Amino acid sequence: MDQSEGEGSEFGAVHGVMIVDSDRLFLDALSCLLGQDPGLKVLGVAEDPDHAVEQISLLQPDLAIMNSSMLVSSDLLPRIQRRSPTTRILGISRQTEAHRVVPLIRAGACALVLRGGGWVDLAQAIQAVLRGEFYVSHGLTTAAGATNGTASSPDPKVLTARQTEVLKLMTDGMPTREIAERLFISTKTVESHRAQIMDRLNIGTLAGLVKFAIREGFTSLGR
């Protein structure tokens, strides 16, 4: 890539991407599609979990786009997180049921999109993940309370009304910029609220926040 990399891109600076799916036609099609954007560079593809771990460990991509059934049916996600902790995981699912989606959230996936959701949905998910946010397609449903609480679960009462509002919007998949516009505050203020929320709840990841929001009924994902 030359010095024009990133110009006209939906995704800003150039980000390395790995694609994992057992469908070779899907791999080729998505690789071709992503390769058309100067802000994304497809570093490689894999058709099985072991090859995926090997390639991600070697290439250390910013983002791995994966067939969600592989993530659910194997220990792929924790293996990747051990080998390449900075790689963010975006799962693509054919299913909309909670029993398919919730395990991915529990495991730490940063985004979940429907396989038939189209380019706009996938592009929004990629943008959100690369900003360090969480994204779930509107077509994916989970049941409030689908994740099990524990005796040491955080108390939602520690959050202010504004923090609760930010948490609801954030875990519904709304980008930081849109939250700022909705609440008439700056993006820096939204980011500050997010940091305070995580600190007060003692939750260190966005996936953890989503699990908390589902359990407490703060998110509309299951409605």
KEGU-512209 format. One record per residue (C-alpha): y, z, x; residue number from 1. Coordinates in Angstrom, 3 decimals, always signed. Last residue first. Layout:
<sites>
Y: Y; Z: Z; X: X; pos: NUM
...
</sites>
This chain:
<sites>
Y: -7.032; Z: +23.655; X: -36.825; pos: 223
Y: -9.029; Z: +24.270; X: -33.660; pos: 222
Y: -6.502; Z: +22.860; X: -31.238; pos: 221
Y: -3.591; Z: +24.582; X: -33.024; pos: 220
Y: -3.278; Z: +27.168; X: -30.275; pos: 219
Y: -2.355; Z: +30.831; X: -30.640; pos: 218
Y: -5.602; Z: +31.876; X: -32.362; pos: 217
Y: -6.227; Z: +34.768; X: -29.964; pos: 216
Y: -9.463; Z: +33.332; X: -28.579; pos: 215
Y: -8.060; Z: +29.822; X: -28.338; pos: 214
Y: -4.900; Z: +31.045; X: -26.588; pos: 213
Y: -6.914; Z: +33.130; X: -24.102; pos: 212
Y: -9.174; Z: +30.185; X: -23.266; pos: 211
Y: -6.098; Z: +27.993; X: -22.843; pos: 210
Y: -4.494; Z: +30.553; X: -20.538; pos: 209
Y: -7.641; Z: +30.670; X: -18.426; pos: 208
Y: -7.588; Z: +26.884; X: -18.101; pos: 207
Y: -3.995; Z: +27.168; X: -16.921; pos: 206
Y: -5.150; Z: +29.490; X: -14.144; pos: 205
Y: -4.326; Z: +32.961; X: -12.799; pos: 204
Y: -4.461; Z: +35.142; X: -15.879; pos: 203
Y: -3.083; Z: +38.671; X: -15.431; pos: 202
Y: -1.662; Z: +38.514; X: -18.962; pos: 201
Y: +1.778; Z: +39.643; X: -17.790; pos: 200
Y: +1.642; Z: +37.478; X: -14.652; pos: 199
Y: +0.400; Z: +34.371; X: -16.451; pos: 198
Y: +3.088; Z: +34.758; X: -19.084; pos: 197
Y: +5.762; Z: +35.370; X: -16.438; pos: 196
Y: +4.781; Z: +32.199; X: -14.571; pos: 195
Y: +4.832; Z: +30.180; X: -17.796; pos: 194
Y: +8.218; Z: +31.628; X: -18.771; pos: 193
Y: +9.631; Z: +30.620; X: -15.377; pos: 192
Y: +8.236; Z: +27.112; X: -15.792; pos: 191
Y: +9.902; Z: +26.865; X: -19.203; pos: 190
Y: +13.159; Z: +28.142; X: -17.709; pos: 189
Y: +12.946; Z: +25.532; X: -14.966; pos: 188
Y: +12.423; Z: +22.848; X: -17.621; pos: 187
Y: +15.726; Z: +23.910; X: -19.170; pos: 186
Y: +16.077; Z: +25.378; X: -22.664; pos: 185
Y: +16.676; Z: +23.882; X: -26.091; pos: 184
Y: +13.300; Z: +25.074; X: -27.434; pos: 183
Y: +11.993; Z: +21.620; X: -28.407; pos: 182
Y: +13.669; Z: +19.929; X: -25.445; pos: 181
Y: +12.237; Z: +22.427; X: -22.958; pos: 180
Y: +8.788; Z: +22.144; X: -24.540; pos: 179
Y: +9.069; Z: +18.352; X: -24.284; pos: 178
Y: +9.888; Z: +18.539; X: -20.558; pos: 177
Y: +7.039; Z: +20.989; X: -19.894; pos: 176
Y: +4.460; Z: +18.702; X: -21.521; pos: 175
Y: +2.893; Z: +19.685; X: -24.882; pos: 174
Y: -0.875; Z: +20.144; X: -24.685; pos: 173
Y: -1.342; Z: +22.616; X: -27.524; pos: 172
Y: -1.750; Z: +25.215; X: -24.774; pos: 171
Y: +1.858; Z: +24.676; X: -23.675; pos: 170
Y: +3.294; Z: +24.806; X: -27.180; pos: 169
Y: +1.523; Z: +28.047; X: -28.055; pos: 168
Y: +2.322; Z: +29.637; X: -24.686; pos: 167
Y: +6.005; Z: +28.737; X: -24.979; pos: 166
Y: +6.181; Z: +30.387; X: -28.403; pos: 165
Y: +4.370; Z: +33.472; X: -27.141; pos: 164
Y: +6.814; Z: +33.685; X: -24.243; pos: 163
Y: +9.723; Z: +33.435; X: -26.703; pos: 162
Y: +8.344; Z: +36.233; X: -28.878; pos: 161
Y: +7.789; Z: +38.434; X: -25.819; pos: 160
Y: +4.307; Z: +38.850; X: -24.394; pos: 159
Y: +2.622; Z: +42.217; X: -23.797; pos: 158
Y: +1.432; Z: +42.148; X: -27.409; pos: 157
Y: -1.102; Z: +39.456; X: -26.495; pos: 156
Y: -3.314; Z: +42.163; X: -24.925; pos: 155
Y: -5.399; Z: +40.744; X: -22.092; pos: 154
Y: -9.211; Z: +40.914; X: -22.451; pos: 153
Y: -10.747; Z: +43.885; X: -20.624; pos: 152
Y: -13.323; Z: +44.647; X: -23.287; pos: 151
Y: -14.347; Z: +41.023; X: -23.231; pos: 150
Y: -13.584; Z: +38.058; X: -25.405; pos: 149
Y: -16.014; Z: +35.268; X: -26.103; pos: 148
Y: -14.737; Z: +31.733; X: -26.311; pos: 147
Y: -14.967; Z: +30.008; X: -29.676; pos: 146
Y: -12.339; Z: +32.341; X: -31.124; pos: 145
Y: -10.367; Z: +29.496; X: -32.569; pos: 144
Y: -12.732; Z: +26.600; X: -32.942; pos: 143
Y: -12.203; Z: +23.562; X: -30.811; pos: 142
Y: -11.207; Z: +20.068; X: -31.827; pos: 141
Y: -10.617; Z: +16.966; X: -29.758; pos: 140
Y: -8.681; Z: +14.268; X: -31.580; pos: 139
Y: -5.360; Z: +15.731; X: -30.451; pos: 138
Y: -6.406; Z: +15.056; X: -26.885; pos: 137
Y: -6.239; Z: +18.140; X: -24.647; pos: 136
Y: -3.850; Z: +18.546; X: -21.718; pos: 135
Y: -3.122; Z: +21.338; X: -19.225; pos: 134
Y: -0.243; Z: +21.261; X: -16.747; pos: 133
Y: -0.021; Z: +21.028; X: -12.957; pos: 132
Y: +2.294; Z: +18.045; X: -13.027; pos: 131
Y: -0.635; Z: +15.829; X: -11.953; pos: 130
Y: -2.589; Z: +17.177; X: -14.921; pos: 129
Y: +0.162; Z: +16.333; X: -17.411; pos: 128
Y: +0.645; Z: +12.784; X: -16.106; pos: 127
Y: -3.107; Z: +12.146; X: -16.148; pos: 126
Y: -3.381; Z: +13.419; X: -19.724; pos: 125
Y: -0.439; Z: +11.311; X: -20.877; pos: 124
Y: -2.015; Z: +8.255; X: -19.242; pos: 123
Y: -5.340; Z: +8.970; X: -20.960; pos: 122
Y: -3.728; Z: +9.229; X: -24.391; pos: 121
Y: -1.640; Z: +6.094; X: -23.872; pos: 120
Y: -4.662; Z: +4.188; X: -22.539; pos: 119
Y: -6.860; Z: +4.607; X: -25.598; pos: 118
Y: -8.492; Z: +7.549; X: -27.359; pos: 117
Y: -12.006; Z: +6.120; X: -27.451; pos: 116
Y: -13.281; Z: +8.258; X: -24.569; pos: 115
Y: -11.539; Z: +11.277; X: -26.046; pos: 114
Y: -9.533; Z: +13.337; X: -23.603; pos: 113
Y: -9.975; Z: +16.724; X: -21.939; pos: 112
Y: -7.638; Z: +18.036; X: -19.255; pos: 111
Y: -7.532; Z: +20.726; X: -16.557; pos: 110
Y: -11.278; Z: +21.461; X: -16.489; pos: 109
Y: -11.900; Z: +25.083; X: -15.459; pos: 108
Y: -15.454; Z: +25.966; X: -16.437; pos: 107
Y: -14.365; Z: +27.783; X: -19.581; pos: 106
Y: -12.377; Z: +24.764; X: -20.710; pos: 105
Y: -15.406; Z: +22.570; X: -20.112; pos: 104
Y: -17.660; Z: +24.994; X: -21.981; pos: 103
Y: -15.213; Z: +24.887; X: -24.940; pos: 102
Y: -15.396; Z: +21.126; X: -25.466; pos: 101
Y: -19.032; Z: +20.407; X: -26.286; pos: 100
Y: -19.691; Z: +23.476; X: -28.435; pos: 99
Y: -16.305; Z: +22.895; X: -30.087; pos: 98
Y: -17.262; Z: +19.492; X: -31.449; pos: 97
Y: -15.196; Z: +16.398; X: -30.637; pos: 96
Y: -17.738; Z: +14.357; X: -28.679; pos: 95
Y: -17.325; Z: +11.120; X: -26.731; pos: 94
Y: -15.656; Z: +13.045; X: -23.914; pos: 93
Y: -13.570; Z: +12.228; X: -20.856; pos: 92
Y: -12.995; Z: +15.212; X: -18.567; pos: 91
Y: -10.017; Z: +15.483; X: -16.233; pos: 90
Y: -10.608; Z: +17.685; X: -13.175; pos: 89
Y: -7.932; Z: +18.633; X: -10.642; pos: 88
Y: -8.845; Z: +18.460; X: -6.955; pos: 87
Y: -7.184; Z: +21.272; X: -5.008; pos: 86
Y: -10.402; Z: +23.292; X: -4.649; pos: 85
Y: -12.364; Z: +20.455; X: -2.993; pos: 84
Y: -15.806; Z: +21.696; X: -1.920; pos: 83
Y: -15.950; Z: +24.895; X: -3.985; pos: 82
Y: -14.206; Z: +23.364; X: -6.994; pos: 81
Y: -16.520; Z: +20.363; X: -6.817; pos: 80
Y: -19.621; Z: +22.566; X: -6.936; pos: 79
Y: -18.053; Z: +24.579; X: -9.766; pos: 78
Y: -17.544; Z: +21.349; X: -11.773; pos: 77
Y: -20.920; Z: +19.774; X: -11.107; pos: 76
Y: -23.098; Z: +22.679; X: -12.191; pos: 75
Y: -24.849; Z: +20.361; X: -14.621; pos: 74
Y: -25.098; Z: +19.533; X: -18.326; pos: 73
Y: -21.513; Z: +20.317; X: -19.286; pos: 72
Y: -19.773; Z: +18.475; X: -16.438; pos: 71
Y: -22.086; Z: +15.468; X: -16.689; pos: 70
Y: -21.460; Z: +15.292; X: -20.445; pos: 69
Y: -17.720; Z: +15.336; X: -19.738; pos: 68
Y: -17.787; Z: +11.982; X: -17.959; pos: 67
Y: -15.302; Z: +12.476; X: -15.172; pos: 66
Y: -11.808; Z: +11.677; X: -13.943; pos: 65
Y: -11.227; Z: +13.405; X: -10.601; pos: 64
Y: -7.627; Z: +13.984; X: -9.531; pos: 63
Y: -5.820; Z: +14.781; X: -6.293; pos: 62
Y: -8.705; Z: +13.298; X: -4.319; pos: 61
Y: -10.354; Z: +15.169; X: -1.405; pos: 60
Y: -12.127; Z: +12.069; X: +0.034; pos: 59
Y: -15.149; Z: +13.686; X: +1.692; pos: 58
Y: -15.783; Z: +16.560; X: -0.708; pos: 57
Y: -15.007; Z: +14.234; X: -3.615; pos: 56
Y: -17.504; Z: +11.684; X: -2.293; pos: 55
Y: -20.365; Z: +14.135; X: -1.758; pos: 54
Y: -19.760; Z: +15.973; X: -5.016; pos: 53
Y: -19.695; Z: +12.693; X: -6.961; pos: 52
Y: -22.823; Z: +11.401; X: -5.206; pos: 51
Y: -24.660; Z: +14.544; X: -6.304; pos: 50
Y: -23.325; Z: +14.327; X: -9.862; pos: 49
Y: -24.283; Z: +10.676; X: -10.545; pos: 48
Y: -22.492; Z: +7.334; X: -10.969; pos: 47
Y: -19.718; Z: +7.770; X: -8.418; pos: 46
Y: -16.404; Z: +6.002; X: -7.869; pos: 45
Y: -13.925; Z: +5.827; X: -4.989; pos: 44
Y: -10.400; Z: +6.310; X: -3.717; pos: 43
Y: -8.686; Z: +4.830; X: -6.764; pos: 42
Y: -5.014; Z: +4.891; X: -5.812; pos: 41
Y: -2.492; Z: +5.818; X: -8.484; pos: 40
Y: +1.299; Z: +5.575; X: -8.395; pos: 39
Y: +1.292; Z: +1.807; X: -7.898; pos: 38
Y: -0.378; Z: +1.352; X: -11.308; pos: 37
Y: -2.729; Z: -1.634; X: -11.538; pos: 36
Y: -5.490; Z: +0.316; X: -9.822; pos: 35
Y: -5.800; Z: +2.572; X: -12.839; pos: 34
Y: -6.882; Z: -0.345; X: -15.028; pos: 33
Y: -9.250; Z: -1.880; X: -12.475; pos: 32
Y: -10.888; Z: +1.457; X: -11.759; pos: 31
Y: -11.169; Z: +2.082; X: -15.502; pos: 30
Y: -12.950; Z: -1.235; X: -16.055; pos: 29
Y: -15.268; Z: -0.874; X: -13.060; pos: 28
Y: -16.276; Z: +2.672; X: -13.931; pos: 27
Y: -16.749; Z: +1.790; X: -17.608; pos: 26
Y: -18.986; Z: -1.144; X: -16.666; pos: 25
Y: -20.980; Z: +1.110; X: -14.354; pos: 24
Y: -21.687; Z: +3.675; X: -17.073; pos: 23
Y: -22.982; Z: +6.844; X: -15.368; pos: 22
Y: -19.436; Z: +8.143; X: -14.925; pos: 21
Y: -17.331; Z: +9.653; X: -12.138; pos: 20
Y: -13.897; Z: +8.335; X: -11.176; pos: 19
Y: -11.999; Z: +9.584; X: -8.094; pos: 18
Y: -8.209; Z: +9.408; X: -7.912; pos: 17
Y: -5.711; Z: +9.684; X: -5.053; pos: 16
Y: -2.083; Z: +10.127; X: -6.092; pos: 15
Y: +0.876; Z: +7.950; X: -5.015; pos: 14
Y: +4.251; Z: +9.430; X: -5.922; pos: 13
Y: +5.486; Z: +9.126; X: -9.503; pos: 12
Y: +2.843; Z: +8.811; X: -12.228; pos: 11
Y: +4.183; Z: +6.233; X: -14.679; pos: 10
Y: +4.856; Z: +3.939; X: -11.736; pos: 9
Y: +7.803; Z: +1.570; X: -11.506; pos: 8
Y: +8.136; Z: +2.251; X: -7.793; pos: 7
Y: +5.290; Z: +4.524; X: -6.596; pos: 6
Y: +4.371; Z: +2.338; X: -3.661; pos: 5
Y: +7.223; Z: +0.008; X: -2.689; pos: 4
Y: +6.839; Z: +1.023; X: +0.954; pos: 3
Y: +3.518; Z: -0.779; X: +1.205; pos: 2
Y: +0.000; Z: +0.000; X: +0.000; pos: 1
</sites>
